[in-house]
Amino acid sequence: MRLLVLGTGTMAKNQVTNFLAIEGVKVVGAVDTDPARLAEFADHFDIEKRFHTLEEAIAWGDFDAATNVTPDRIHHATSLALISAGKHVFCEKPLAENYAEALEMTEAAEAAGVINMVNLTYRNVAPLQRAREMVLAGELGTVRHVEASYLQSWLVSRAWGDWRTESRWLWRLSTGHGSNGVLGDVGIHILDFAAYGAATDIDHVFARLKTFNKAPGGQIGEYLLDANDSFTMSVDFANGALGVIHATRWATGHLNELKLRIYGEKGSLEVVHRLDGSELRGCFGEDIETATWRDINVPAVPTNYQRFAEAVRTGKQDDPTFRHAANLQKVIDLAIVSEKERRELNLLEASEQDNPAEKRTPPLTVVV
């Protein structure tokens, strides 16, 4: 696979390191509007072809697929251009800023017949994959309740940098710079973590979002700090289970932790993923009477990068697809409306016929 890298920031470096470790993958070109950043990136990875616009790269065209590592707001237009050029696309999350744009990208990719995947990186967590297998195999019986959380602390810690002075963090706090806050940034991860691990879809959502004052006047330079910092969400799953999902950037003592608990009639599972590793625990059989949890050994699984490369090689679509990410974006869009209206919203009855060009949330059905 001849791969083009679109965007050369921090996440692009992580992606390219993973792609270059795969046999048969060659990074043949890089694109960035910042000449200095592009040069540093391309020199580091010994990439010969360098472009300041995507149009230049497409005109050159000597690549099979592209990984889109641009800011969230840029995903829509750039992915559509790549799809129109017949290129396979691996896009960073979230797929788009709203469901209408995500759906347009999905339909374009499916119509073009190109491989399309979204980098929901926590699919790489082997315990999550094993938990899903166990749910699907009926080892938990009927799933009744699901808890999921994504905890970060970079608003109270400088472990990853100083958000007060660094644009790479400040833009994530500003809706005017394309951010949907913690809900749009990591919310898509924990929604996928919960629904994928529990092997079911979300069909109703009621959400609360909170933005805390972080600077005098709520602004630092050009950045109005109005994006949400925390969210809580109660959901109904398609299999009848009830769920609670939440995330925050104010979780002092938690640098980056995802946790999923799945409770069934015959047993329960807990998946925990932190920067230093992940684990799976279960409570089954006689252990239920004593509430004893035991570690479950889990083999390694292929990464998103490996599965994308294999999908391009074989022409067989793999997960997570654009359509899956678009459906997650619908949950996020409805969560925002739910906060405004203080209403529970029915995801499955929300119309998918919305005009993507209008770039707004689809019509909603309010459950009263």
C-alpha positions in Angstrom: 0.0 0.0 0.0 1.3 3.4 -1.0 0.1 5.8 1.7 -0.3 9.6 1.6 -0.3 11.4 5.0 -2.6 14.4 5.1 -1.6 16.5 8.1 1.7 16.2 9.9 1.0 16.9 13.6 1.5 14.7 16.7 -1.1 12.1 15.8 0.3 11.8 12.3 3.7 10.9 13.8 2.1 8.1 15.8 0.1 6.8 12.8 3.1 6.7 10.5 5.2 4.9 13.1 2.5 2.2 13.2 2.0 2.1 9.4 5.7 1.8 8.7 5.9 -1.3 11.0 3.5 -3.1 8.6 5.1 -5.2 5.8 4.2 -3.9 2.4 3.2 -0.4 3.5 5.2 2.6 2.2 4.6 6.2 3.0 5.1 8.0 -0.3 3.9 11.5 0.4 2.9 14.1 3.0 0.7 17.2 2.9 0.6 20.2 5.3 0.0 23.9 4.9 2.8 24.6 7.4 6.1 24.4 5.4 8.3 24.1 8.5 6.2 21.4 10.1 5.9 19.5 6.8 9.7 19.6 6.3 10.4 18.4 9.8 7.9 15.6 9.5 9.0 14.4 6.1 12.7 14.6 7.0 12.1 12.5 10.1 10.3 9.8 8.2 12.4 10.1 5.0 9.3 11.0 2.9 10.3 12.3 -0.6 7.1 13.8 -1.9 5.9 16.9 0.0 2.8 19.0 -0.8 1.4 22.2 0.6 -2.1 21.5 -0.7 -4.2 18.3 -1.1 -5.0 19.4 -4.6 -1.3 19.1 -5.5 -1.1 15.7 -4.0 -4.2 14.4 -5.9 -2.9 15.9 -9.1 0.3 13.8 -8.5 -1.8 10.9 -7.6 0.8 8.2 -7.2 -0.7 6.7 -4.0 -3.3 4.1 -3.2 -4.7 5.4 0.1 -4.5 8.4 2.5 -4.6 8.8 6.2 -6.5 12.0 7.1 -4.9 13.4 10.2 -6.1 17.0 9.8 -8.1 18.9 12.5 -11.7 17.8 12.9 -13.1 20.7 10.9 -11.1 19.7 7.8 -12.0 16.0 7.7 -15.2 16.5 5.6 -13.9 18.5 2.6 -10.5 16.7 2.4 -12.0 13.2 2.7 -14.6 13.9 0.0 -11.8 15.1 -2.3 -9.8 11.9 -1.7 -12.9 9.8 -2.3 -13.6 11.6 -5.5 -10.1 10.8 -6.6 -10.8 7.1 -6.0 -8.4 6.8 -3.0 -9.0 4.6 0.1 -9.3 6.8 3.3 -8.3 6.2 6.9 -9.7 9.1 8.8 -9.0 10.3 12.3 -12.0 10.6 14.7 -14.4 12.2 14.8 -15.3 11.6 11.2 -16.9 15.1 10.9 -18.2 17.9 13.0 -21.8 16.7 12.7 -23.9 13.8 11.5 -25.0 15.4 8.2 -21.5 15.8 7.0 -20.5 12.4 8.3 -23.4 10.8 6.4 -22.4 12.6 3.2 -18.8 11.2 3.6 -20.2 7.8 4.3 -22.5 7.7 1.3 -19.7 9.1 -1.0 -17.2 6.4 0.1 -19.8 3.6 -0.2 -20.8 4.8 -3.7 -17.2 5.0 -4.8 -16.4 1.5 -3.5 -13.3 2.7 -1.6 -12.1 1.2 1.7 -13.2 3.6 4.5 -12.2 3.4 8.1 -12.1 5.7 11.1 -9.3 5.5 13.6 -11.2 4.7 16.8 -7.9 3.8 18.5 -9.4 1.9 21.5 -10.5 -0.8 19.1 -6.8 -1.8 19.5 -7.4 -2.7 23.2 -7.4 -6.5 23.2 -9.5 -6.8 26.4 -12.3 -4.8 24.7 -12.3 -7.2 21.8 -12.4 -10.2 24.1 -15.2 -8.7 26.2 -17.3 -8.3 23.0 -16.6 -11.9 22.0 -17.8 -13.1 25.4 -21.0 -11.0 25.3 -21.8 -12.3 21.8 -21.1 -15.9 22.9 -23.8 -15.5 25.6 -21.3 -16.0 28.5 -22.9 -13.0 30.4 -26.5 -14.0 29.6 -28.8 -11.1 29.0 -27.0 -7.8 29.5 -28.9 -5.6 31.8 -26.7 -2.6 32.7 -23.6 -0.9 31.3 -21.3 1.7 32.8 -18.6 3.5 30.8 -16.3 6.4 31.6 -13.4 8.3 30.0 -11.3 10.2 32.5 -8.6 12.8 31.6 -6.9 15.4 33.8 -5.2 17.8 31.4 -7.2 20.8 32.6 -5.6 20.3 36.1 -2.3 18.7 35.0 0.6 19.7 32.7 1.5 16.1 32.1 0.7 16.4 28.4 1.4 20.2 28.1 0.0 23.5 29.2 -3.4 24.2 27.7 -3.2 27.8 28.8 -0.4 28.5 26.4 -0.4 25.8 23.7 -2.7 26.0 20.7 -2.8 22.2 20.3 -4.9 22.1 23.5 -6.6 25.5 23.4 -8.5 24.8 20.1 -10.1 21.8 21.8 -11.7 24.2 24.3 -13.3 26.5 21.6 -16.3 25.8 19.5 -15.2 28.6 17.2 -12.1 26.6 16.4 -14.0 23.5 15.5 -14.3 21.7 18.8 -17.4 20.0 20.2 -15.6 19.7 23.5 -15.0 16.6 25.5 -18.1 15.1 24.0 -16.8 15.5 20.4 -13.2 14.8 21.2 -13.2 11.7 23.5 -17.0 11.2 23.7 -16.9 9.3 20.4 -14.2 7.0 21.9 -16.2 6.1 25.0 -19.5 5.7 23.1 -17.7 3.3 20.8 -16.0 1.6 23.8 -19.4 1.0 25.5 -21.5 0.0 22.5 -18.9 -2.1 20.9 -17.9 -3.9 24.1 -21.5 -4.5 25.0 -22.2 -5.7 21.5 -25.3 -3.5 21.0 -26.3 -0.1 19.7 -27.5 3.0 21.5 -31.1 3.9 20.7 -32.1 6.6 23.3 -30.0 9.3 24.9 -30.4 12.0 27.6 -27.3 14.1 28.2 -26.0 16.9 30.3 -23.0 19.0 29.3 -21.0 21.4 31.4 -18.5 24.1 30.6 -16.6 25.5 33.5 -15.0 28.9 33.7 -11.2 28.5 33.0 -10.0 32.1 32.4 -11.0 35.7 33.0 -13.8 36.5 30.6 -13.8 32.8 29.5 -11.2 33.6 26.8 -7.5 33.3 26.1 -6.3 35.3 23.1 -8.4 34.3 20.1 -9.8 31.3 21.8 -13.3 31.6 23.4 -13.3 28.7 25.9 -16.9 27.7 25.4 -16.7 24.0 24.5 -17.9 21.5 27.1 -15.4 20.1 29.6 -17.6 17.3 31.0 -20.6 15.3 30.0 -22.9 12.7 31.6 -25.3 10.6 29.5 -27.9 8.1 30.3 -28.7 5.8 27.4 -31.0 2.9 26.4 -29.3 0.2 24.3 -31.0 -1.7 21.5 -30.8 -5.0 23.5 -32.8 -3.4 26.4 -29.9 -2.7 28.7 -29.7 0.6 30.5 -26.4 2.5 30.4 -24.5 5.4 32.0 -21.7 7.0 30.1 -19.6 10.0 31.2 -16.3 11.8 30.4 -14.4 14.8 31.8 -11.1 16.6 31.5 -11.2 17.5 35.2 -10.5 13.9 36.6 -7.6 14.8 38.8 -5.3 11.7 39.2 -6.4 10.1 35.9 -4.2 11.0 32.9 -6.1 8.9 30.4 -8.4 6.1 31.6 -11.3 4.3 29.9 -13.4 1.9 31.9 -16.3 -0.3 30.9 -18.4 -2.5 33.1 -21.0 -4.9 31.6 -23.5 -6.6 33.9 -25.4 -9.6 32.8 -27.7 -12.2 34.3 -25.0 -14.9 34.3 -21.9 -12.8 35.0 -20.1 -9.4 34.6 -17.0 -8.0 32.9 -14.8 -5.0 33.5 -12.4 -3.6 30.9 -9.9 -0.9 32.1 -7.4 0.8 29.8 -4.8 3.3 30.9 -1.6 4.7 29.4 0.4 1.9 31.0 -1.7 -1.0 29.8 -5.1 -2.6 29.9 -6.9 -5.5 31.7 -10.0 -7.6 31.7 -11.7 -9.0 34.8 -14.8 -11.1 35.2 -17.2 -12.4 37.8 -18.9 -15.7 36.9 -20.4 -18.8 38.4 -19.8 -19.4 42.1 -17.8 -16.2 42.3 -21.0 -14.2 41.9 -22.0 -15.2 45.5 -18.8 -13.8 46.9 -18.4 -10.9 44.4 -15.0 -12.3 43.5 -13.4 -10.9 40.3 -10.7 -12.7 38.4 -8.3 -11.6 35.8 -8.9 -12.9 32.2 -5.9 -13.5 29.9 -6.3 -12.0 26.5 -4.3 -12.5 23.3 -3.1 -9.6 21.2 -5.3 -8.3 18.4 -4.6 -6.7 15.0 -4.5 -2.9 15.2 -6.7 -0.5 13.1 -3.6 0.3 11.1 -3.0 -3.4 10.3 -6.6 -4.0 9.4 -6.8 -0.9 7.1 -3.7 -2.1 5.3 -5.1 -5.6 4.9 -8.4 -4.2 3.7 -6.7 -2.1 1.0 -4.7 -5.2 0.0 -7.7 -7.5 -0.2 -10.4 -5.0 -1.2 -12.5 -6.3 1.7 -14.0 -3.6 3.9 -13.2 -3.8 7.7 -14.4 -2.0 10.8 -14.8 0.6 12.1 -16.3 2.1 9.0 -17.4 5.6 8.1 -21.0 4.5 8.6 -20.3 3.3 12.1 -18.6 6.6 13.0 -21.4 8.6 11.4 -23.9 6.7 13.7 -21.8 7.6 16.7 -21.8 11.2 15.5 -25.6 11.1 15.5 -25.5 10.2 19.2 -23.2 13.1 19.8 -25.4 15.6 17.9 -28.5 14.4 19.7 -26.7 14.6 23.0 -26.1 18.3 22.4 -29.7 18.9 21.5 -30.8 16.8 24.5 -28.8 19.2 26.8 -30.5 22.2 25.2 -34.0 20.8 25.3 -33.6 18.8 28.6 -35.3 15.9 26.8 -34.6 12.3 26.1 -34.2 11.7 22.3 -34.9 8.6 20.2 -31.8 8.0 18.1 -33.4 5.3 15.8 -36.3 7.5 14.8 -34.1 10.5 13.9 -34.4 11.0 10.1 -31.4 10.0 8.0 -32.8 12.0 5.1 -31.3 15.3 6.3 -29.7 17.4 3.6 -25.9 17.1 4.3 -25.3 20.5 2.6 -27.3 22.2 5.4 -24.7 20.9 7.9 -27.0 20.7 10.8 -28.4 18.1 13.2 -31.0 15.8 11.7 -34.7 16.1 12.6 -35.4 14.6 16.0 -38.2 12.6 17.6 -38.7 13.7 21.2 -39.7 11.0 23.6 -42.0 12.4 26.3 
